[in-house]
């Protein structure tokens, strides 16, 4: 057997194991195992607030202003507070970031790159040989697409 053929077989085996692991993880999420929905509303609000502060500090550091210094051109000052979102919206966004394997609060370019990378990795056309793996890949890519569309809508407004 040639080295090229061995590499192809090894890559195929690795991809199949990743697809099986993704199917198990999706099944675990479906039945509530390892899900992030177990956080209470207070814990979720505290985590979101912490991430928001960290993101604001990073943006201020990037723009050269002091953390905690108020800016008179802040969009929240000009237009008032943002509309209150429900906890289910925040949970859906958090799951979308997790599905695309990017840290919450990432910018759109990072989300887009992660989406494209994962789609190249798990596209169903790459798994035409085994129907069960192709079905799993199809479900996974649908989940990735839904997550990407949700984050695209959130980050582009």
Residue pairs with C-beta under 8 A, 6 or more apart in sequence:
15 121
15 126
15 127
16 127
16 130
16 133
18 121
18 122
19 122
19 127
19 133
19 136
19 137
19 140
20 133
20 136
22 122
22 136
22 140
23 136
23 139
23 140
25 34
26 139
26 140
26 143
28 34
28 35
29 35
32 38
36 91
36 94
36 95
36 98
37 91
39 47
41 87
44 87
44 90
44 91
48 90
51 104
51 105
52 105
54 105
55 105
56 67
57 67
60 66
60 67
60 69
61 67
65 71
70 77
71 77
76 82
92 150
93 104
93 150
93 151
93 154
94 104
95 147
96 146
96 147
96 148
96 150
96 151
97 103
97 104
97 105
97 106
97 111
97 147
97 151
99 143
99 144
99 147
100 111
100 114
100 115
100 118
100 144
100 147
100 148
100 151
101 114
101 118
102 110
102 111
102 114
106 114
107 155
108 151
108 152
108 155
108 156
111 148
111 151
111 152
111 155
112 148
112 152
115 144
115 147
115 148
118 144
119 141
119 144
119 145
122 137
122 140
122 141
122 144
123 137
123 141
124 134
124 137
124 138
124 141
126 137
127 133
127 134
127 136
127 137
128 134
